[in-house]
Amino acid sequence: MSTPEEITPEEITPEQIAGALALVADLPADCAVSQAQFQAAFAAMVRMFGRRADDDRALLPVAGPDACTATDVMLTVTSLMRALNLQFFELGMWQALTARH
């Protein structure tokens, strides 16, 4: 089996990105994705959201209340903060200092 050629980000079209995101959105929760692959993809989405949210304070990461459950969000937020050793107090202070709520 041959190894695929390496593709640079500049070579990827918006249509390819949209297709990849649609594919990921339809994956079942128990699909065969390694922990490392999942973490890399999730971190990339967090970075992308962070850049966009920095430009648009009204931007929301999900389409609405039916996109995921409150439990999904709470688990994700708690795990993100734990992964970066952040405390909820620090989040509150950051929100107060930057007026981001």
N, C-alpha and C positions, 0 to 999 in steps of 0.2 A: 504494500500500500504506500502510495507516495504522500509526502507531506505537502499540505497546501502552502501556496506562496503567501508570504506575509503581506497583509493589506494595511496601508496607512490610513489614518482617519480621513485624510483629504480625498481618498478614493471611494469612500462610502457615500452613496447617494441618500437623500432624504427618504426616498421610497424604500430603500433597503432597511434603513433605521426603523421606519414605520412598520414594515413587515416583521422585523425582529421583535419589536415591542409588542405587536399583536400576538405573535407566537408565544412570548413569555407570559402575557396576560392570560392566555388560555391553558397554560400548563396546570395540571393537577398539583395539589399541595404536596403529594407524596412522589413526585416525579424523580427520576434518577439524576439528580444534579448534586455534585459533590459539595461539601461544606465550603471549600475554598472557592469554587466557581460561584456559589450563591453569594458569599461574602463580597467577592470582587464586583459582581453585578449590582448588588445592593448598594455598596459604597459608591459606585459610579452614579447610580440614580440619586443618592443623597447629595453628592457633589453637584450634579446637574440642577437639582431642585434648589440647593443653596445659592448657586449663581443666579438662577432666575428669580428667586424670592428676594434676593438682594436688590434687584432692579424693579421688582413689582411686589410691594408689600401686601397687596390684596390677593396674591396668588395662593391657591390652596393645593396641597399635594394630591388630593383625591377629589373626584367629581361631586361627591355628596354623601349623605348618610347611608346610602345603599351600597357604596363602593366596598366597604369593609365594616366589620363590627367594632363596637367600642372596645371589646376585649382585645381584638387584633391591634388596635391603636395603642392601648395601654401597654400591652406586652412589647410592642415595637419600641415605643418611646422609652420605656424602662430599660430595655436591653441596649438601646443606643447609648443612653446615658451611662449605663454600667460599663459598656465597652470602652468609653472614653474617660471613665472615672469622673463623671460630672455629677454634681448633687443638684437636687431640685432647688435648693437655696440659690445656687449659682444661676440657674435658669431664671428665677425670679429677679435676681439682681440685674442680669443682662437685659431682661425685658424692660425693667424700670429705667436703666441707663440709656437704652436705645429707643425707647417708646415703641417697642414691637410687642404687641399682644395678640 
